[in-house]
Amino acid sequence: PIRRNADKSELLLGEMLEDYDLIDVGTVKNAKKEMRFTHFQASSSARLDRVYVSAPLAEHLGKYRVTPVFFSDHSLVIATIGDRAPVKKKFNWNLWKLNIKLLKDNVFLKNAEQFLKDAFKEPGVDIFEKWELAKQEIKAIAIERSSILSYNARCEERSLNKNLIELCKAECERPGNGVKDVEYVREKLDQLHRERYRGAVVRARAEKYTMGEQPTKRALADEKRYALRNEIAEIEFKQMITTDPEKIAQAFLEHYAQLFANKTQGCHTDIYAQLLEKLPRLSNDEREELEQEITIQEVERAIDDLPNSKTPGPDGLGAEFYKNFKSLIASVFLNVIHTAYERECLPFSFSRAYTVLIPKSDDPVKLRSVTGYRPITLCNTDYKIFAKILARRLQGVACEIISEHQTCGIQGRTILTNVHVARSVLEACSDSTTQVAVLQIDLDKAFDRVSHDVLFDVLSHVNVGDAILKGVKMAYKDCTTRLIVNKELSSVINVRESVRQGCPMSPLLFDLYLELFCLSVKNSQRVRGFQFYNAEVKIMSYADDIAVFCRDKESVTEVITLAKRFCHATGAVINWEKCRGFWHGAWATTPSEFEGVCWDTVPCRYLGVPLQSFRNSQTYWSGVATDLDRRASRWKQRELSIFARATVCNVFLIAKLWYVLQVIHCARTNVQKFHRIFATFIWNSKYEPMRRDNLFHRVCNGGVGLSHLFVKQLVSRFFFLRDQEHPFIRTLIQTKVSPDLPSFLVPTRITGFLKEVVDTMGFLTARFSLNYLCDVSKKTLYRDLVVSVFPMPLYRTVSQHGHDVLRRVKRMCVPAAVKTFFYKLHTNTVPVKVWLKERGIYVPWSVNCLLCKKPETIEHVFIFCWDAVFFWDVLQRTLKKELPVTPTGIRFLRVDNDNEVPYDMIMLLALCSIWRSRMAVRHADLDAKEVRIYFFNLIKQVQSVYLNCEPEPEWTTVISRVIAHRPTA
């Protein structure tokens, strides 16, 4: 009904419109076909949503539109000023990527499989041409099928939106007659959009951290932030800051065209020859092994090893496609590779790639420079398969041709070795009267300036054989790339030097290239490294992060001379402004500048580890705790289950912390601070409702699988001692730690990291035998320590059956809040009134149930209360199934899932519904409902998830039978 009497707010609005000369766009431009009302609630309709503009703009008003939406009872009101519509950006088909959803579409799979079976049977056609045409045809099949599916999806959405508009227009004429129809259409639209939001989560690279989170609009916001992070808004070009997209693209194009196109010529051939002579050589037997013809097994293994969810190259075909059709593709691909070796060239598309630009930091000033971005090459997946085959062969001999001072990309070596060596040098130097100068050398655009000719000469000299040498030459022959800048492709850039960051071979190829410099330093008699007994350290490298250790200034001078000679011979460039060094120990003088490099007297960061804290780390860990709390707070508002929150801690929050913790001493008090942050985040509360130790148990043992940092620290320290192979660290251990571990090591006071190593051995040998410790793996030792150190939770001892309940609940497709609720129920931490009072929390009135006037315990709420009794009775009769409504039954969901019907999940939703209804009453919610209403809402939400499964589970009919009893009013 239309209201006739005006109230004060309407009078005030009228005065404001008159004072500011504003007009209502709806009254000026609203045609009869548009809806009169913008808000629909039951039988009441109103025009609450309006747009006001200044009166002089009336003649410039364009369209006025009222569009109902599915997620609100308010409509979207749109008004345009002027007639010029914004230009819609067209999709660039050169950036097409195969939607992996098609690999679950039977029509696409059938068409693609049939094509692949027939494509390579035609005689007389060149195999390279067949391969290239096959990829193009697969792309065409995928685009056609995607277009059909997309059109069908849009048709359904357009139809639903059209129906919603017509129903709302009818509501304007006769309010209240079509409420149920409007609700139904909105639910269908909501279901469509939820599926779209789930895809957005995947694209935003956030799904691995949001396990258990419901797909909401936050996912689209995450994707937008991810996209903006990869959008370059401004850049410095020709000494001016520009925001013009064309000039931004031109700036990057000119920079990388010059960088990649410069073919370096060796200007000191005698020096170059001397560098090559220092490299080791493989034996003829090893070379012959590497020269074996590539086999079908190698192709299949390379396909299996491809990582999923990686952005493909220009052809748009990802790893998932090759894995899905491996049986049809592998033999053909092997034929392509054999033909390539005969012709000494690869198919045309193998040498084509795209290059994306990844920000190196979050500093907006640095991101104004073209050098503030790291170029990552997007190679075609078929090229990656070939490169993986060569990389695996090269990996087998890497340790023989690349010395232990390089650790990047070599199996059995880790970045931690570099940091352990650097820290050990400082510890050994501090405990004696010696001295050390540590120089960190920064190679400018290290990967992008690798000369192909130098790389080929190195491979030839180390005697890897023709299979690898020819393969690498083919991979870099006439290769080109195109930059992707703000989702636009640049023109083609010829790549005459660089190793592709994104190619499986690149880490090992760069190691071989850098070995020229590393061995020149290692073998130089003029460079005296840090000496500790018979062990000496001169140089350590992880990719382009190079650290040199010298015991006198003359050695530093010689290292810089060798670095310059290396650059002259190979075309590499050192950025001397970014090079840093520090003096440590008993130096007579410590100049702040020496040989053109800035120096300090305090150790600096090395590979992300603060070496200045190698002895006293308290200040550093205090800052880490503050930063950890800040990062955890970013996740607190997300709808995550308690299990997903534990995963966030393990995967996201602990990662950076754990990297440093493996190499720097950390006191137990700091570890407890970190655990406190994790526990409060997991509980989403400032207090912890139960013993924290229970959280560290595995899910199958009643915990949430939270990593225990101290136990991980023990395991890390033990394996540092047991599996140590670096000669310098072994010498340090033998001399400094052996007096404290006479029973473990063959025959000073120690502090910091080494003291933790000694304490770890004492801790472990008191609990395990030496035979066990000598053979155990890291994973097994960690699990055994958790079981032995932390007692089994009391709530797990009340039943001998159903101990897998948490694992079952974690895998259920139910809302995150339901999983968190059940964990509290299982651990007896549900905040019933009796539980609150026992913990000293004020409970108003009394601890009695409002309905039954009996103490509100867990058993009373879920078993004996009137609303629970009636609800369980109706539910069991509806399901025709007896449910274990007992103290252990509700905590362990001990119900048989007959005919694969998930009765345990239905029982879980019922328990959560009982609790939600009680909480609504306790909190005096205005919209409090009966238990059955909450249950119907939950069960319907879960049903919508399973209805989208292919194939649809047969047991969904049971849920449909339950929903059929939903009240109509």
PyMOL commands that set and color helices and strands:
alter all, ss='L'
color gray80, all
select helices_A, chain A and resi 8-19+25-29+55-60+93-95+100-104+106-119+127-173+179-203+217-229+245-261+269-277+284-290+296-304+319-324+326-343+348-351+366-368+370-372+381-401+415-430+452-461+466-475+506-522+553-570+611-613+618-633+642-661+668-683+692-696+699-701+709-722+727-736+738-740+752-765+770-775+778-789+794-796+805-811+816-826+833-838+858-864+866-879+887-892+898-900+903-922+931-947+956-963
alter helices_A, ss='H'
color red, helices_A
select strands_A, chain A and resi 22-24+39-41+44-46+52-54+61-68+75-81+235-237+240-242+352-359+373-379+435-442+480-485+488-489+493-494+530-532+535-537+539-542+545-550+580-585+593-594+597-600+605-606+609-610
alter strands_A, ss='S'
color yellow, strands_A
deselect
rebuild
show_as cartoon
